[in-house]
Amino acid sequence: MGTYRCLDLYLVRHGITKANMEKRYVGQTDVSLAADSRPQLEELKNALQSVSFNRVISSDLRRCTETLHVICPGTQYEVETALREMHFGLWEMKTYEDLKHKQRYRKWVEDPETVFPEEGEKYQEFSKRVEAWLREFLRNSSSGNYLIVTHGGVIRQLLMHVQAVACFWEAPAPHGKAVAVRLEYREECWSCTSLSVVPLPESQPTFNKRTQKHNG
């Protein structure tokens, strides 16, 4: 009989930035939070106050560490470069309007798994980077609660790797909120058994029950 473990992951997408509001491809450009991002983060802070975390981990980019300082002030945390957003290369900080005339950009929008941004990160490289971090994290984590502050693309990729969602764009990743995921390990496999957004939007149920296996 295998060892049973239960991990509750709180995957927080950083608060909104000015570049996000302008619909730019921020990627790994190191920007700060927008001045008016704090009220939403205070809501998340209140929602997480009753949770005690085994570990707190953040992308090293400022928008994530600044988010963490608001929602968990004074908390010790680890910084992880593997949790950075995808690198958009020459398209960093550009908008759709800036790029729509480029043939390669239009092909990338249609097929992001095989086409990649000019001088940017390939999807396969991004996926492998995130999955490698996840496997190491799961291998070394005991039962408990874990807070991970990162980026929208990383959250979607993590949810795909644990089979909590069927496709990348199906995954919830709202700015300044947490996606709460419960992972259970039994019979040599990880299963995602619940998924919810914290604080919970009024229009959504408390959680969507799933049972999906992830070898790790």
C-alpha positions as protocol buffer text, in pm:
chain_id: "A"
residue {
  index: 1
  type: MET
  ca { x: 0 y: 0 z: 0 }
}
residue {
  index: 2
  type: GLY
  ca { x: 142 y: 339 z: -104 }
}
residue {
  index: 3
  type: THR
  ca { x: 187 y: 637 z: 127 }
}
residue {
  index: 4
  type: TYR
  ca { x: -111 y: 874 z: 132 }
}
residue {
  index: 5
  type: ARG
  ca { x: -49 y: 1250 z: 106 }
}
residue {
  index: 6
  type: CYS
  ca { x: -288 y: 1543 z: 66 }
}
residue {
  index: 7
  type: LEU
  ca { x: -166 y: 1882 z: -56 }
}
residue {
  index: 8
  type: ASP
  ca { x: -377 y: 2197 z: -74 }
}
residue {
  index: 9
  type: LEU
  ca { x: -215 y: 2437 z: -321 }
}
residue {
  index: 10
  type: TYR
  ca { x: -316 y: 2802 z: -333 }
}
residue {
  index: 11
  type: LEU
  ca { x: -198 y: 2922 z: -674 }
}
residue {
  index: 12
  type: VAL
  ca { x: -211 y: 3302 z: -668 }
}
residue {
  index: 13
  type: ARG
  ca { x: -189 y: 3508 z: -983 }
}
residue {
  index: 14
  type: HIS
  ca { x: -19 y: 3838 z: -906 }
}
residue {
  index: 15
  type: GLY
  ca { x: -224 y: 4156 z: -879 }
}
residue {
  index: 16
  type: ILE
  ca { x: -293 y: 4353 z: -1194 }
}
residue {
  index: 17
  type: THR
  ca { x: -29 y: 4577 z: -1351 }
}
residue {
  index: 18
  type: LYS
  ca { x: -60 y: 4879 z: -1577 }
}
residue {
  index: 19
  type: ALA
  ca { x: 74 y: 4664 z: -1861 }
}
residue {
  index: 20
  type: ASN
  ca { x: -200 y: 4405 z: -1797 }
}
residue {
  index: 21
  type: MET
  ca { x: -464 y: 4676 z: -1813 }
}
residue {
  index: 22
  type: GLU
  ca { x: -316 y: 4790 z: -2144 }
}
residue {
  index: 23
  type: LYS
  ca { x: -332 y: 4426 z: -2269 }
}
residue {
  index: 24
  type: ARG
  ca { x: 42 y: 4399 z: -2326 }
}
residue {
  index: 25
  type: TYR
  ca { x: 244 y: 4076 z: -2340 }
}
residue {
  index: 26
  type: VAL
  ca { x: 431 y: 4126 z: -2014 }
}
residue {
  index: 27
  type: GLY
  ca { x: 604 y: 3787 z: -1994 }
}
residue {
  index: 28
  type: GLN
  ca { x: 933 y: 3819 z: -1807 }
}
residue {
  index: 29
  type: THR
  ca { x: 952 y: 4199 z: -1816 }
}
residue {
  index: 30
  type: ASP
  ca { x: 990 y: 4300 z: -1451 }
}
residue {
  index: 31
  type: VAL
  ca { x: 706 y: 4546 z: -1391 }
}
residue {
  index: 32
  type: SER
  ca { x: 542 y: 4653 z: -1062 }
}
residue {
  index: 33
  type: LEU
  ca { x: 178 y: 4630 z: -958 }
}
residue {
  index: 34
  type: ALA
  ca { x: -65 y: 4901 z: -1063 }
}
residue {
  index: 35
  type: ALA
  ca { x: -139 y: 5163 z: -800 }
}
residue {
  index: 36
  type: ASP
  ca { x: -503 y: 5052 z: -770 }
}
residue {
  index: 37
  type: SER
  ca { x: -435 y: 4677 z: -741 }
}
residue {
  index: 38
  type: ARG
  ca { x: -429 y: 4676 z: -360 }
}
residue {
  index: 39
  type: PRO
  ca { x: -807 y: 4662 z: -281 }
}
residue {
  index: 40
  type: GLN
  ca { x: -848 y: 4328 z: -459 }
}
residue {
  index: 41
  type: LEU
  ca { x: -535 y: 4192 z: -291 }
}
residue {
  index: 42
  type: GLU
  ca { x: -671 y: 4296 z: 49 }
}
residue {
  index: 43
  type: GLU
  ca { x: -976 y: 4076 z: -23 }
}
residue {
  index: 44
  type: LEU
  ca { x: -747 y: 3784 z: -94 }
}
residue {
  index: 45
  type: LYS
  ca { x: -543 y: 3860 z: 218 }
}
residue {
  index: 46
  type: ASN
  ca { x: -859 y: 3841 z: 430 }
}
residue {
  index: 47
  type: ALA
  ca { x: -967 y: 3516 z: 264 }
}
residue {
  index: 48
  type: LEU
  ca { x: -629 y: 3351 z: 339 }
}
residue {
  index: 49
  type: GLN
  ca { x: -586 y: 3475 z: 697 }
}
residue {
  index: 50
  type: SER
  ca { x: -712 y: 3151 z: 852 }
}
residue {
  index: 51
  type: VAL
  ca { x: -477 y: 2929 z: 646 }
}
residue {
  index: 52
  type: SER
  ca { x: -140 y: 2822 z: 787 }
}
residue {
  index: 53
  type: PHE
  ca { x: 111 y: 2744 z: 512 }
}
residue {
  index: 54
  type: ASN
  ca { x: 387 y: 2484 z: 519 }
}
residue {
  index: 55
  type: ARG
  ca { x: 580 y: 2678 z: 254 }
}
residue {
  index: 56
  type: VAL
  ca { x: 534 y: 3002 z: 63 }
}
residue {
  index: 57
  type: ILE
  ca { x: 693 y: 3023 z: -282 }
}
residue {
  index: 58
  type: SER
  ca { x: 698 y: 3310 z: -532 }
}
residue {
  index: 59
  type: SER
  ca { x: 821 y: 3387 z: -881 }
}
residue {
  index: 60
  type: ASP
  ca { x: 1114 y: 3624 z: -846 }
}
residue {
  index: 61
  type: LEU
  ca { x: 950 y: 3895 z: -1061 }
}
residue {
  index: 62
  type: ARG
  ca { x: 839 y: 4208 z: -876 }
}
residue {
  index: 63
  type: ARG
  ca { x: 468 y: 4185 z: -950 }
}
residue {
  index: 64
  type: CYS
  ca { x: 464 y: 3852 z: -766 }
}
residue {
  index: 65
  type: THR
  ca { x: 681 y: 3945 z: -467 }
}
residue {
  index: 66
  type: GLU
  ca { x: 488 y: 4272 z: -428 }
}
residue {
  index: 67
  type: THR
  ca { x: 162 y: 4072 z: -431 }
}
residue {
  index: 68
  type: LEU
  ca { x: 300 y: 3841 z: -163 }
}
residue {
  index: 69
  type: HIS
  ca { x: 401 y: 4134 z: 59 }
}
residue {
  index: 70
  type: VAL
  ca { x: 38 y: 4254 z: 52 }
}
residue {
  index: 71
  type: ILE
  ca { x: -141 y: 3924 z: 107 }
}
residue {
  index: 72
  type: CYS
  ca { x: 107 y: 3774 z: 359 }
}
residue {
  index: 73
  type: PRO
  ca { x: 305 y: 4064 z: 509 }
}
residue {
  index: 74
  type: GLY
  ca { x: 615 y: 3961 z: 703 }
}
residue {
  index: 75
  type: THR
  ca { x: 598 y: 3597 z: 588 }
}
residue {
  index: 76
  type: GLN
  ca { x: 922 y: 3421 z: 497 }
}
residue {
  index: 77
  type: TYR
  ca { x: 914 y: 3290 z: 141 }
}
residue {
  index: 78
  type: GLU
  ca { x: 1124 y: 3120 z: -125 }
}
residue {
  index: 79
  type: VAL
  ca { x: 1192 y: 3273 z: -468 }
}
residue {
  index: 80
  type: GLU
  ca { x: 1178 y: 3048 z: -773 }
}
residue {
  index: 81
  type: THR
  ca { x: 1283 y: 3157 z: -1123 }
}
residue {
  index: 82
  type: ALA
  ca { x: 1118 y: 2846 z: -1273 }
}
residue {
  index: 83
  type: LEU
  ca { x: 783 y: 3004 z: -1184 }
}
residue {
  index: 84
  type: ARG
  ca { x: 836 y: 3299 z: -1419 }
}
residue {
  index: 85
  type: GLU
  ca { x: 586 y: 3364 z: -1696 }
}
residue {
  index: 86
  type: MET
  ca { x: 666 y: 3257 z: -2053 }
}
residue {
  index: 87
  type: HIS
  ca { x: 924 y: 3480 z: -2223 }
}
residue {
  index: 88
  type: PHE
  ca { x: 769 y: 3659 z: -2523 }
}
residue {
  index: 89
  type: GLY
  ca { x: 1103 y: 3772 z: -2666 }
}
residue {
  index: 90
  type: LEU
  ca { x: 1074 y: 4067 z: -2905 }
}
residue {
  index: 91
  type: TRP
  ca { x: 699 y: 4077 z: -2840 }
}
residue {
  index: 92
  type: GLU
  ca { x: 742 y: 4167 z: -2472 }
}
residue {
  index: 93
  type: MET
  ca { x: 535 y: 4473 z: -2376 }
}
residue {
  index: 94
  type: LYS
  ca { x: 369 y: 4481 z: -2719 }
}
residue {
  index: 95
  type: THR
  ca { x: -7 y: 4477 z: -2778 }
}
residue {
  index: 96
  type: TYR
  ca { x: -220 y: 4301 z: -3036 }
}
residue {
  index: 97
  type: GLU
  ca { x: -240 y: 4628 z: -3227 }
}
residue {
  index: 98
  type: ASP
  ca { x: 141 y: 4648 z: -3230 }
}
residue {
  index: 99
  type: LEU
  ca { x: 181 y: 4294 z: -3363 }
}
residue {
  index: 100
  type: LYS
  ca { x: -123 y: 4213 z: -3576 }
}
residue {
  index: 101
  type: HIS
  ca { x: 56 y: 4302 z: -3902 }
}
residue {
  index: 102
  type: LYS
  ca { x: 329 y: 4041 z: -3839 }
}
residue {
  index: 103
  type: GLN
  ca { x: 269 y: 3710 z: -4017 }
}
residue {
  index: 104
  type: ARG
  ca { x: 457 y: 3511 z: -3752 }
}
residue {
  index: 105
  type: TYR
  ca { x: 245 y: 3664 z: -3475 }
}
residue {
  index: 106
  type: ARG
  ca { x: -77 y: 3571 z: -3655 }
}
residue {
  index: 107
  type: LYS
  ca { x: 51 y: 3214 z: -3696 }
}
residue {
  index: 108
  type: TRP
  ca { x: 145 y: 3202 z: -3327 }
}
residue {
  index: 109
  type: VAL
  ca { x: -206 y: 3311 z: -3224 }
}
residue {
  index: 110
  type: GLU
  ca { x: -348 y: 3026 z: -3433 }
}
residue {
  index: 111
  type: ASP
  ca { x: -91 y: 2765 z: -3328 }
}
residue {
  index: 112
  type: PRO
  ca { x: 105 y: 2861 z: -3014 }
}
residue {
  index: 113
  type: GLU
  ca { x: 231 y: 2504 z: -2958 }
}
residue {
  index: 114
  type: THR
  ca { x: 443 y: 2496 z: -3274 }
}
residue {
  index: 115
  type: VAL
  ca { x: 507 y: 2865 z: -3349 }
}
residue {
  index: 116
  type: PHE
  ca { x: 692 y: 3074 z: -3089 }
}
residue {
  index: 117
  type: PRO
  ca { x: 759 y: 3447 z: -3037 }
}
residue {
  index: 118
  type: GLU
  ca { x: 1062 y: 3602 z: -3207 }
}
residue {
  index: 119
  type: GLU
  ca { x: 1361 y: 3538 z: -2976 }
}
residue {
  index: 120
  type: GLY
  ca { x: 1113 y: 3411 z: -2718 }
}
residue {
  index: 121
  type: GLU
  ca { x: 1045 y: 3087 z: -2535 }
}
residue {
  index: 122
  type: LYS
  ca { x: 898 y: 2788 z: -2713 }
}
residue {
  index: 123
  type: TYR
  ca { x: 580 y: 2648 z: -2562 }
}
residue {
  index: 124
  type: GLN
  ca { x: 746 y: 2308 z: -2516 }
}
residue {
  index: 125
  type: GLU
  ca { x: 1032 y: 2470 z: -2323 }
}
residue {
  index: 126
  type: PHE
  ca { x: 789 y: 2660 z: -2103 }
}
residue {
  index: 127
  type: SER
  ca { x: 582 y: 2347 z: -2039 }
}
residue {
  index: 128
  type: LYS
  ca { x: 890 y: 2139 z: -1950 }
}
residue {
  index: 129
  type: ARG
  ca { x: 1020 y: 2411 z: -1717 }
}
residue {
  index: 130
  type: VAL
  ca { x: 693 y: 2428 z: -1524 }
}
residue {
  index: 131
  type: GLU
  ca { x: 645 y: 2051 z: -1513 }
}
residue {
  index: 132
  type: ALA
  ca { x: 1003 y: 1994 z: -1391 }
}
residue {
  index: 133
  type: TRP
  ca { x: 942 y: 2237 z: -1105 }
}
residue {
  index: 134
  type: LEU
  ca { x: 610 y: 2068 z: -1021 }
}
residue {
  index: 135
  type: ARG
  ca { x: 758 y: 1719 z: -1012 }
}
residue {
  index: 136
  type: GLU
  ca { x: 1037 y: 1830 z: -781 }
}
residue {
  index: 137
  type: PHE
  ca { x: 791 y: 2015 z: -560 }
}
residue {
  index: 138
  type: LEU
  ca { x: 556 y: 1716 z: -530 }
}
residue {
  index: 139
  type: ARG
  ca { x: 845 y: 1478 z: -464 }
}
residue {
  index: 140
  type: ASN
  ca { x: 961 y: 1686 z: -166 }
}
residue {
  index: 141
  type: SER
  ca { x: 630 y: 1800 z: -15 }
}
residue {
  index: 142
  type: SER
  ca { x: 440 y: 1644 z: 274 }
}
residue {
  index: 143
  type: SER
  ca { x: 70 y: 1688 z: 345 }
}
residue {
  index: 144
  type: GLY
  ca { x: -31 y: 2047 z: 416 }
}
residue {
  index: 145
  type: ASN
  ca { x: -105 y: 2388 z: 267 }
}
residue {
  index: 146
  type: TYR
  ca { x: 119 y: 2563 z: 14 }
}
residue {
  index: 147
  type: LEU
  ca { x: 100 y: 2919 z: -118 }
}
residue {
  index: 148
  type: ILE
  ca { x: 249 y: 2975 z: -464 }
}
residue {
  index: 149
  type: VAL
  ca { x: 246 y: 3327 z: -613 }
}
residue {
  index: 150
  type: THR
  ca { x: 308 y: 3323 z: -985 }
}
residue {
  index: 151
  type: HIS
  ca { x: 168 y: 3416 z: -1328 }
}
residue {
  index: 152
  type: GLY
  ca { x: -141 y: 3335 z: -1531 }
}
residue {
  index: 153
  type: GLY
  ca { x: 37 y: 3115 z: -1786 }
}
residue {
  index: 154
  type: VAL
  ca { x: 218 y: 2920 z: -1513 }
}
residue {
  index: 155
  type: ILE
  ca { x: -105 y: 2858 z: -1320 }
}
residue {
  index: 156
  type: ARG
  ca { x: -280 y: 2732 z: -1633 }
}
residue {
  index: 157
  type: GLN
  ca { x: 15 y: 2506 z: -1713 }
}
residue {
  index: 158
  type: LEU
  ca { x: 27 y: 2366 z: -1358 }
}
residue {
  index: 159
  type: LEU
  ca { x: -347 y: 2290 z: -1370 }
}
residue {
  index: 160
  type: MET
  ca { x: -298 y: 2109 z: -1701 }
}
residue {
  index: 161
  type: HIS
  ca { x: -8 y: 1904 z: -1563 }
}
residue {
  index: 162
  type: VAL
  ca { x: -221 y: 1777 z: -1272 }
}
residue {
  index: 163
  type: GLN
  ca { x: -512 y: 1725 z: -1514 }
}
residue {
  index: 164
  type: ALA
  ca { x: -740 y: 1960 z: -1321 }
}
residue {
  index: 165
  type: VAL
  ca { x: -848 y: 2108 z: -1655 }
}
residue {
  index: 166
  type: ALA
  ca { x: -864 y: 1967 z: -2007 }
}
residue {
  index: 167
  type: CYS
  ca { x: -694 y: 2253 z: -2190 }
}
residue {
  index: 168
  type: PHE
  ca { x: -478 y: 2559 z: -2122 }
}
residue {
  index: 169
  type: TRP
  ca { x: -743 y: 2827 z: -2171 }
}
residue {
  index: 170
  type: GLU
  ca { x: -1005 y: 2638 z: -1968 }
}
residue {
  index: 171
  type: ALA
  ca { x: -803 y: 2697 z: -1650 }
}
residue {
  index: 172
  type: PRO
  ca { x: -910 y: 2982 z: -1421 }
}
residue {
  index: 173
  type: ALA
  ca { x: -635 y: 3236 z: -1347 }
}
residue {
  index: 174
  type: PRO
  ca { x: -785 y: 3570 z: -1239 }
}
residue {
  index: 175
  type: HIS
  ca { x: -555 y: 3851 z: -1126 }
}
residue {
  index: 176
  type: GLY
  ca { x: -525 y: 3893 z: -750 }
}
residue {
  index: 177
  type: LYS
  ca { x: -707 y: 3571 z: -662 }
}
residue {
  index: 178
  type: ALA
  ca { x: -604 y: 3219 z: -566 }
}
residue {
  index: 179
  type: VAL
  ca { x: -691 y: 2897 z: -741 }
}
residue {
  index: 180
  type: ALA
  ca { x: -724 y: 2640 z: -462 }
}
residue {
  index: 181
  type: VAL
  ca { x: -634 y: 2288 z: -577 }
}
residue {
  index: 182
  type: ARG
  ca { x: -641 y: 1973 z: -365 }
}
residue {
  index: 183
  type: LEU
  ca { x: -400 y: 1698 z: -473 }
}
residue {
  index: 184
  type: GLU
  ca { x: -409 y: 1350 z: -318 }
}
residue {
  index: 185
  type: TYR
  ca { x: -137 y: 1088 z: -355 }
}
residue {
  index: 186
  type: ARG
  ca { x: -232 y: 723 z: -330 }
}
residue {
  index: 187
  type: GLU
  ca { x: -147 y: 408 z: -525 }
}
residue {
  index: 188
  type: GLU
  ca { x: 164 y: 577 z: -669 }
}
residue {
  index: 189
  type: CYS
  ca { x: -38 y: 849 z: -842 }
}
residue {
  index: 190
  type: TRP
  ca { x: -145 y: 1208 z: -778 }
}
residue {
  index: 191
  type: SER
  ca { x: -514 y: 1293 z: -822 }
}
residue {
  index: 192
  type: CYS
  ca { x: -675 y: 1637 z: -837 }
}
residue {
  index: 193
  type: THR
  ca { x: -993 y: 1611 z: -628 }
}
residue {
  index: 194
  type: SER
  ca { x: -1111 y: 1973 z: -609 }
}
residue {
  index: 195
  type: LEU
  ca { x: -1063 y: 2311 z: -770 }
}
residue {
  index: 196
  type: SER
  ca { x: -1201 y: 2650 z: -665 }
}
residue {
  index: 197
  type: VAL
  ca { x: -1127 y: 3022 z: -685 }
}
residue {
  index: 198
  type: VAL
  ca { x: -1054 y: 3220 z: -365 }
}
residue {
  index: 199
  type: PRO
  ca { x: -1225 y: 3455 z: -287 }
}
residue {
  index: 200
  type: LEU
  ca { x: -1510 y: 3277 z: -462 }
}
residue {
  index: 201
  type: PRO
  ca { x: -1690 y: 3477 z: -733 }
}
residue {
  index: 202
  type: GLU
  ca { x: -2064 y: 3495 z: -663 }
}
residue {
  index: 203
  type: SER
  ca { x: -2144 y: 3330 z: -996 }
}
residue {
  index: 204
  type: GLN
  ca { x: -1939 y: 3014 z: -933 }
}
residue {
  index: 205
  type: PRO
  ca { x: -2001 y: 2708 z: -713 }
}
residue {
  index: 206
  type: THR
  ca { x: -1785 y: 2636 z: -409 }
}
residue {
  index: 207
  type: PHE
  ca { x: -1576 y: 2383 z: -600 }
}
residue {
  index: 208
  type: ASN
  ca { x: -1579 y: 2163 z: -906 }
}
residue {
  index: 209
  type: LYS
  ca { x: -1513 y: 1805 z: -802 }
}
residue {
  index: 210
  type: ARG
  ca { x: -1272 y: 1619 z: -1026 }
}
residue {
  index: 211
  type: THR
  ca { x: -1076 y: 1299 z: -995 }
}
residue {
  index: 212
  type: GLN
  ca { x: -782 y: 1297 z: -1234 }
}
residue {
  index: 213
  type: LYS
  ca { x: -452 y: 1111 z: -1199 }
}
residue {
  index: 214
  type: HIS
  ca { x: -107 y: 1258 z: -1249 }
}
residue {
  index: 215
  type: ASN
  ca { x: 203 y: 1042 z: -1225 }
}
residue {
  index: 216
  type: GLY
  ca { x: 482 y: 1229 z: -1049 }
}
